Amino acid sequence: MANIDDVLRQIIREELAALQFTKRDAPEEDQLLTASEAAKLLHVSERWLYKHASTLPYAVRLSETVVRFSRNKIQAEIQRKLKMQT
């Protein structure tokens, strides 16, 4: 028969493993970036982003004059393009 310490250790291990699994698979909270922040991430100019905003899948138009860019969608697009190159 296992002693109480062994049982507690096993329960703690299982709980920690469940937390790590959940955290690893949970999508990261998205952040809307300014044109300046997105341009740095993409290595393009702000002007280029504004010019192409209507065709970019990661552009989020908040009003007629305000555009933000989804960090998660930018990163997904970068990963997609990198996979296409291999």
VOFIDREN-295675 format. One record per residue (C-alpha): residue in three letters; x, y, z; residue number from 1. Coordinates in steps of 0.02 Angstrom, whole numbers, plus 50000, padded with zeros to 5 digits. Example, Ala and Ser with C-alpha at 12.3 -4.5 7.8 and 13.67 -1.06 7.14 Angstrom:
<rs>
(r 'ALA', (50615, 49775, 50390), 1) (r 'SER', (50684, 49947, 50357), 2) 
</rs>
This chain:
<rs>
(r 'MET', (50000, 50000, 50000), 1) (r 'ALA', (50069, 50172, 49951), 2) (r 'ASN', (50094, 50299, 50088), 3) (r 'ILE', (50008, 50468, 50087), 4) (r 'ASP', (50165, 50561, 50028), 5) (r 'ASP', (50177, 50452, 49872), 6) (r 'VAL', (49993, 50477, 49834), 7) (r 'LEU', (50007, 50666, 49854), 8) (r 'ARG', (50162, 50672, 49743), 9) (r 'GLN', (50071, 50576, 49607), 10) (r 'ILE', (49920, 50692, 49616), 11) (r 'ILE', (50033, 50845, 49606), 12) (r 'ARG', (50126, 50772, 49456), 13) (r 'GLU', (49962, 50738, 49366), 14) (r 'GLU', (49895, 50913, 49402), 15) (r 'LEU', (50056, 50996, 49343), 16) (r 'ALA', (50057, 50892, 49185), 17) (r 'ALA', (49877, 50944, 49149), 18) (r 'LEU', (49920, 51128, 49175), 19) (r 'GLN', (50070, 51118, 49058), 20) (r 'PHE', (49966, 51031, 48924), 21) (r 'THR', (49828, 51162, 48937), 22) (r 'LYS', (49948, 51309, 48935), 23) (r 'ARG', (50047, 51241, 48787), 24) (r 'ASP', (49891, 51210, 48681), 25) (r 'ALA', (49795, 51366, 48729), 26) (r 'PRO', (49802, 51500, 48595), 27) (r 'GLU', (49898, 51654, 48645), 28) (r 'GLU', (49788, 51806, 48675), 29) (r 'ASP', (49789, 51916, 48522), 30) (r 'GLN', (49852, 52094, 48523), 31) (r 'LEU', (49810, 52229, 48398), 32) (r 'LEU', (49967, 52317, 48339), 33) (r 'THR', (49989, 52491, 48272), 34) (r 'ALA', (50059, 52511, 48097), 35) (r 'SER', (50227, 52554, 48172), 36) (r 'GLU', (50233, 52395, 48277), 37) (r 'ALA', (50169, 52284, 48135), 38) (r 'ALA', (50293, 52361, 48012), 39) (r 'LYS', (50438, 52316, 48126), 40) (r 'LEU', (50374, 52138, 48143), 41) (r 'LEU', (50352, 52118, 47955), 42) (r 'HIS', (50505, 52219, 47903), 43) (r 'VAL', (50403, 52332, 47791), 44) (r 'SER', (50362, 52517, 47798), 45) (r 'GLU', (50207, 52588, 47882), 46) (r 'ARG', (50161, 52664, 47714), 47) (r 'TRP', (50163, 52490, 47634), 48) (r 'LEU', (50048, 52423, 47770), 49) (r 'TYR', (49922, 52564, 47749), 50) (r 'LYS', (49928, 52548, 47559), 51) (r 'HIS', (49891, 52360, 47565), 52) (r 'ALA', (49780, 52355, 47720), 53) (r 'SER', (49623, 52316, 47620), 54) (r 'THR', (49700, 52154, 47557), 55) (r 'LEU', (49794, 52096, 47712), 56) (r 'PRO', (49709, 51957, 47813), 57) (r 'TYR', (49781, 52025, 47975), 58) (r 'ALA', (49722, 52205, 47954), 59) (r 'VAL', (49579, 52257, 48068), 60) (r 'ARG', (49489, 52416, 48021), 61) (r 'LEU', (49422, 52499, 48179), 62) (r 'SER', (49351, 52649, 48087), 63) (r 'GLU', (49371, 52736, 47919), 64) (r 'THR', (49538, 52808, 47972), 65) (r 'VAL', (49601, 52684, 48103), 66) (r 'VAL', (49682, 52518, 48057), 67) (r 'ARG', (49765, 52395, 48176), 68) (r 'PHE', (49851, 52231, 48139), 69) (r 'SER', (49825, 52063, 48226), 70) (r 'ARG', (49987, 51998, 48300), 71) (r 'ASN', (49925, 51817, 48300), 72) (r 'LYS', (49869, 51827, 48118), 73) (r 'ILE', (50034, 51906, 48066), 74) (r 'GLN', (50131, 51767, 48152), 75) (r 'ALA', (50019, 51635, 48073), 76) (r 'GLU', (50045, 51713, 47902), 77) (r 'ILE', (50233, 51715, 47926), 78) (r 'GLN', (50230, 51531, 47976), 79) (r 'ARG', (50121, 51488, 47825), 80) (r 'LYS', (50240, 51577, 47706), 81) (r 'LEU', (50392, 51493, 47784), 82) (r 'LYS', (50312, 51320, 47763), 83) (r 'MET', (50276, 51359, 47580), 84) (r 'GLN', (50462, 51392, 47552), 85) (r 'THR', (50516, 51221, 47616), 86) 
</rs>
